[in-house]
Amino acid sequence: MKKYSWEKIEKLVREAQVGDKNAMEELMKAFENYIYKSAMNVYVSGYDQEDLMQLGFMTVMNAVEKYDVSRSNFINYITLAITNNFRCLIRNKAKENATLSLDVDLGEGFSIIDTLQDEGVNIEEDYANEELGRVIREAIEGLPFKLQEIIIYVYIEEKGSFKEYANEYGVNYNTVIKRKNLAFEKLKRALKTR
């Protein structure tokens, strides 16, 4: 397009509007680089670069027919028309893709929704449980060692009962129960503050 002046383009448009095929071909050559660059920046499923180039050339032909030489500048008019037609194609293709149902048959009796559903997975519940587990672990880690040790022995590692803990560590059973109750009180307070 660099070798064509505004006046030359306007002259070619007027000639093409009265049926001069050579003028139309020259206009297409004038905008070929712009069409090519625009087409290279567009991806539409089912369209290759040749298809997009053809759309650009058809836009030039339609624009020549509709252009009013007394109103505006054809260069601005055509570059906007080419850009808008590519955008329109993208929008239409997106609408077409957006109307597909998740129940559409993929073959052999399967649908998209079948591949997405997993009855055993609940992302929100899993996240909430994971977050709760993290908060509880932090609260347990904040306990004094002797209280932590009882909770870990009985509830986390499940090595045995409070009685077995008392026997293994040589601590009075009543002391173990008091420590457990104290640990639960501290955990309860810690969890309430979070």
N, C-alpha and C positions, 0 to 999 in steps of 0.2 A: 504494500500500500504506500510505501514511501515515495515511489516514483510517480504516484498519481496526485495531482493537486486537487484542491476542493472543486475548482472550476471544471477540471477534466472529469471528475466523478459525476458532477451535476449534469454535464453534457452527455455522458454515457447513459445516465438514468433516463434523460429525456428521449434519447435515441432508442433505448431498449423499450420504453413505454409505447413507442409507435411501431414496435415489431422488429427492430434491428437485432438479429441474432448475434452478430459479431460484437455489438455493444454489450449484450447480455453476457457473452462469454468473457469479454474483457473485464466486466464488473466482477464476475466470479473469480477471475484471476487476481484482481485487485484485492479481494477480501479473502483469498485462499489461506494466506498465512494466519490471519486473525481467526478464521474458522478452525484451522488446524490447532492453533494454540488453545483455543477454547475447548475443542473436543478432547485434547490431551488432559485437560483438567476435570473431565467429567467421567464418572463411571456409572453406567446403567446396565443392570443385569440383562443379558440377552442382546446387547448392542455392542458391536465392535467399533473400532475407529472409523472404518469405512462407512458404517451406518450413520455415525454421528456427523461425519463430513457431509454426507448426502443431505442430512437434515439441515446443516448449515447452508448448503447451496440452495436447497428448496426455500429456505428462509429469505435468501437474497432475491430469488425469483418472485416470491410473494410480496416482499417489501417493495420491489420495483413497481409492481402493479398498484399497490396501495399508497405509494408515496405521493404527497402533494408538493411539487417543486416550489410552490409559492410560499410554503409555510415554514420549512425548517431545513436543517443541514442533513443530507443523506448519510454522511459518515456517522454522525451521532445516532441517527435513526436506525441504521442497519446494525451497528455494533450493539445497541440496546436490544434490538429485535432478536439477534442471534443469542445473546446472553439469556434473554427471557425465554426463548424457545427451549434452550437446554434446561433451564430451571423448571419449566413447565413439564418437560419430559420426565425429569427426576421426580417431581411431585406426583405426577400421574402414576409412575411406576411404584412409588412409595405407597400411594393409596391402594393400588392393586395388591401389593404385598401385604398391606395392613388388613385387608379384608379376609385373609385366609383364616379359617377356623382352626382351633387346636384339635378339633375332632376330625379334621380332614384325613382321609385314608392314605396311609403311606405305602400300602401294599401289604399283602399277607395278613390283613385284619388288624394292623397296628395303626395307631394315630399318634400325633405329637403329644397329646395329653397323656397317653399311656407311658411315654418315655419320661414324662416329667413327674408323675405321681409316684410317691414312695410312702406308703402308709406308715412305716416305722419311723419316719423322720418328722420332727417338729422343730424347726430352726429356732423359733422364739423360746420354746420350752428348754431346748438344749442350751441356748445362750444363758437363759435365766439360771439354770442349774449350774452351769459352769461359773457364772459370776458369783452365785451364792457359795459354791465350793471355795472359790478364791478368797472371799471375805471370811469364811470360817477358818480356812488355813491361816490367814493373817492374824485372826483373833487368837487362835491356838498358839501361834508362834509368839504372841505378846504375853502369854502366861508365864509365871515363874517356872523354873525347870521342873520342880517336884510335881506341880499340878499338870504341866504339859506331859510329863512322863506317864502319868496314870491314864490320861485321855488317849494318848498314842497307843499304850499297851492294850487297853481294853477295846477301844472303838476303831482306831485306824488300822493297827496291825493285827487286831483280833487274836492276840496271843493267848488270852484267857480271861477269866472273870476277875473281879476285885479281890476275891479270896485268894486266887492263884497268884495275883500280883503281890498281895501281902505276904504270902508264904515265900515267894521267890526272892523278894527284896528284904525280908525279915522285918516288916513293918506291921504294927498292930492293925488289925482289920478295921477297927473303929476310926483310926487315924486315916486310913485309906479312904473310907466313906466320907469323912469330913473334908479331906482334900478334894475328893470328887465333887462334893456339893459346893465348895468354895470355887472350884474351877468352873462349874456351871454358872454360878452367880456372876463371876467375872466375864465369862463368855457372853452371857445374856446382856450385861451392861455394854460390853464392847460392840455387840451386834446392834443394840438399840441406837447407839451414837452414829452408826453408819447408815 
